[in-house]
Amino acid sequence: MITVIYAALFVVATLVLVLGLGVKLWSYATTPAPLKIPTTPAPITRPGVVWRLFREFAFFESLFKANKWIWLFGYAFHLALAVVLLRHMRYFIDPVWAVVAIAQPFGVYAGFAMVAALLALWARRVLVARIRYITEPADHLMLALLVAIGVSGLMMKFVARTDIVMVKQFFIGLMQFKLNPLPGDPVLLIHLGLVAALMIVFPYSKLLHGPALLFSPTRNQVDNPREKRHVAKWAEKLPRRQAAK
């Protein structure tokens, strides 16, 4: 019964994640940008914009310039999360890729780093008055969800071990539309339930800020207002005088 419930849960969560992301990204891509509003200093060529987006996406450049402490905890969390996700790929591929095998011992330390960075970012939202003022209940819930996922994952490593072979067989079977038994360990079920919840809420939460960055007009526009008149696509067919209004 548990296997059927969790199989259905992850099928639904995957559909919501994929379709939700698709709808959101399509919405971002088709939203008109009527103004030329790149944050200066901005690149004046398209390759420069690509390089700028890469630096933002890979190194959080603007956050580093704005606040070094927030950048440190935020970057530590995202880097640790990347290693943890790479480590977890072993449950979905067979045979395991070499890079995934290499990441296995580092993934454990990354789990601790991820939880520590999340707690630091959460403490900031509680202790810093100006940040606490703009923090919404949803922000606390998202941080609590991420911390709970990290802690429950570490508990399965150091407190309540589970049969990881059965877990791998369950997920590989799920991708092949087969039902293989899932262990009924409470910590595992809590961990997987939290992960499924994250997959469902991800497309509709502030956690989507990573992909959304690529569609931000303040970052993806070329700074050439004098060289080229900017007209949004929806306004291209309008008369010049009407489009300028």
N, C-alpha and C positions, 0 to 999 in steps of 0.2 A: 504493500500500500504506500509506504514511504517513497519507494522508487517511482511509482506512478505519479505521485503528487509533485515530487521534485523535477521529474522529467517534464511534466506539463508546465511547471513554474518557469523552468529555464527556456522552454520553447516560447512561452509568452514573453518572457523578459527579453529574449533575443529579437523577437519580432518588433517589440516596442522600441528597443534600442536602435535597430537598423532603420526601421521606418521613421521613427521620431527624428533621428539624425538626418535622414534624407530630406524630410519636410523642412526641418530647421535650416539646413544648409541651402536648400533651394530658395527658401524665403530670404536668407541673407544675400544670396547671389542675385536675386531679381529685385531687391529693394532699390529704388532709384537713389542716386546721390546727386542732388541738384546743385550742390555747391562744391567748389574747389577748396577743401579744408584740410590739407595735409599739415601735420604738426611739424613746425620748423624747429631746427634746420632739417630740411627734407631733401631727398635726392631729386635731381632734375632729369633723370633718365629712367627708363623702365628696368634695365638691369640693376640700377641703384636701388629701386624699390624692392626688387626681389632680394637683394643682399640685405636690405633693411629688415624685411619680413623674416628672413632667415635668422638674423641676429636677435630679433625679438622672440621668435619661436624657440630658438635653441639656447639663448643665453639670458633672456629677460632683460634686455639692455636698458629699457626705460625705467624699469623697477630698480635696477642697480643704481642708476643715476639719482633716483628719487629717494630711496631709503635702503641703506646697505644691510640693516638688520633684517628687514622684511624679505629682502632679496635672498639673504643667506638661508633663512628658514624655508621660504617658498621654493628656492632652487633645490635645497636638500630634499624636500618632500618629493618634488617631481622626479628628481634623479633617482631617489630610492624607489619610488613607485615604478619607474621604468625597469629597474633591475628585478623587482618583485614580479612584475608582469612577465618579464622574460623567463624568470625561473618557473613560473606557473605554466608556461607553454608546454612543459613536458607532459601535462595531463591531456593534451589535445593532439599530439603528434607522435607517430611511431613509424620508424625509429626516431629517437631524439636527436636533433641537430647538435653539432659540436658546440656552437656558441651557447646553446641552452644548457648543455652539460657543464660548460665552463662556469656559467652563471650560478650554478646550484649552491656552492658554499657561500658566495657573496650575497645571495638572496636572503639568507638568514639575518646577516648584519644589516642589510638594507631594510628589513622589516622593522628592526629596532629604530633605525634612523628615521623611517617614515613616521612611526608613531610619535617619536620625540619631536620631530618638526611640526607635526599636527598639533601636539599639545602646546608648543610654543606659540603657534599662530592662533590657537584658541585662547590662550592666556592674554594675548595682545587684545583680542576683542572684548575681554572682560576687564582688563586692568587699565587700558588707555582710554581716557574719558571721551575723546573726540571720535575714536573708533567705536566705542561702546554705544555712542549716540546714534550712529548710522547702521548699527548691526541689527538685523532682523531675526526673528525666531528661526526662520528657514536657514540662516547662516549657521546657527548653533546646531540645528538638526543635521545639516550636511557634515559638519565637523564631527559630531557625535557618531554618525554613521561610518565615516571613514576610520575614526579611531577604533570603533567596535570591530570593524572588519580586520584591521591590523592586529588588535589584541587577540581576537579569537583565532586568527591564523597562527600567531606565535604560541598560543596555548596548545594548538594541535602539534606543535613541534616539541615543546618542552614540558607540557603538563598532561594532556590527554591525547595520546597518539592514536591515529586511525590507520586503517588499511588503505594506503595510498594506491596500491595496485588495483583494488576494487574501484576506487574513485576514478582512476584513469580509464578503466574498462567501462565505467558508467558513462563518462563524457565522450569517449571515442564511439561507444555504441550509440549514444544519442545523435552524434553527427552522421551515423550510418542508418538512422531510423530503427535502431534496435534498443530493447530495454534490458540492460544488464543491472544486477542488484547493486544498490547503493548502501554502504554501511550506515547503521542507525545510531552512530555515536552522537550524543547531544551537541557537543562543541562543533562537530563537523556540520550538523544540520543548521545550527545557528549561523555559522560562518557562511554557508552556501545561501541561506535565506537572506542574509544581509547583502551579499554580493548581488543576488537577483534583484533586491530592492534598489540597489544603486544603479543597476542597469536600466531599471524602469524609470527612475526619476532623472537620470543623467541628461537626456535630451531637453528637459524642461526646467533645468536648474542653472544656477550661476556657474556650475562646474563646466559648462560648455564654452567658457571664455577662451580656451585654447583654439579650437577651430574658428570661433567667431573673430579672432584676431586677424585672420587672413582676409576677412571681408570688411574690416574697419576702414572707412574712407580717410581717417586721419593718418593711417599707416600705409594704405595701398595706392595712394594717389601720387602721381608725379607732380612736383612743384614747378609747374610751367604755366601759370595763369597769364603771363604777359606774352608768351610765345604761341599759345593755343587757347582758343576760347572753349571753355568747358560747357557742354550741353548734355544733360541727362538723356538717356536713350528714349525715354517716354516723351521727351520734348522735342526730339529731332524733327518730327513731322509737323510741328506747329509753326505758324508764321513767325519770322524772326522777332517782330515787335511783341507778339503775344508771349513767346518763350522767354523774353527778357523780363517780363513783369514778375 
